[in-house]
């Protein structure tokens, strides 16, 4: 279905639809190759793109996080350089993770320290 409205609303809808479809592709990649790109990507976005914090939370080396994020960008053409896409990407990955892992995933996720 397609929502018709003002051009800015249409653009936001298309942006969200793009990010959701993108997250479904990453989810399929995770399932096929037993990787955890979705979780790393969700952590990366929710930690305001801090590879150091993500590495601490997931018990990975910072360079491993940076490598996997770079692979995601290259393999799936994720527009991380566009700040306007950040919320749509975070929402898209959150919806897919909720569908796959359920609400408990978000309840056990560490909160951002201020």
N, C-alpha and C positions, 0 to 999 in steps of 0.2 A: 504494500500500500504506500501511498505517497501523500504527505500533508501539503496542502496548498495554503499559502498565506503570503505574507510580505517576503520580499527577497532575502532579508536577513534571517528570518525563521527557516526558510527553505535551505539556506546555506548551513545553518546549525544542524538541521535534520540530516542533511547529506553528510556532514562531517561526522556526526555520531554514527550513522549507518556504516560509513567507511571504517571507523575505528572498531565497531562491533564485528564486522566481517573480518577485519584484520586479526582480531583476537581469536576468532574461531579458527583461522588458519594456524595461528601459533599453538592453539590448543591441540589441533590435529597433529602438529609436529611433535609436541610433547608426548602425546599418546603413542605415536609411531616410533619414537626414538628414546623413550623413557628419560626425557629431559625435564627440567623445571623452569623453562623460560618464562612462563606466565607468572609464576610466583616471584621470580627475580625482577621481572618488569614491574609488577605491582609494587613490590618493595621500593624499587628505584623511583617510581613516580610518587609514591606516598611519602617517601623520605626526601622529597624535593630534589631529586636527582643526585643524591649524595652516595657515591660508591663506597665511601668509607663506612657510613652507617649501615648500608645494606650488607657489606662484608661482615661487619660485627654481628648483625642479627642472624645471618644465615651461616655463620662460621665458615666463611670463604675468604680467600685472599682478595684484597682490593683489585688487583690486576685481573683476577678471574671474573669478577663482576664487570669490570670495564670491557673485557674481551667478549663476554656474553651479550652485553648491551650493544656493543659494536656489531656483533653477528646478527642480532635482531634487526638493527637498523639496515644492514646490508642485505640480509636475506628477505626481509619483509617490507623494505622501504618505509620504515616508520619515521614520520616527520618530527623527530624530537627537537629539531632546531626551531620549530614554530611554537612559541609559547601559547598561542591561541588554541592549539590542539591538545594541550596538557590535560585539561578537564575531560575532554571527550575520550582521550586514551585511557585515563584513569577510570572513568565510568565503564568503558567497554571491558577492560580487563577485570574490573571488580564484578561485573555481571557474569562473566564467564566463570570466574573463580567461585562465585556464589553458587552457580549452577553445578559445577563439578564437585566442589569440596563442601558446600553447604555453609551455613552461618558460623559454624564453629571455627572455620579458618580465620575469620575476622575477629572472633572473640579471643583467640589465642595469640593473635598478631601483636607484637610489642607496640606500644604507643610512642609517638614522637616525643622526645624529651625536649623541653623548651629551654 
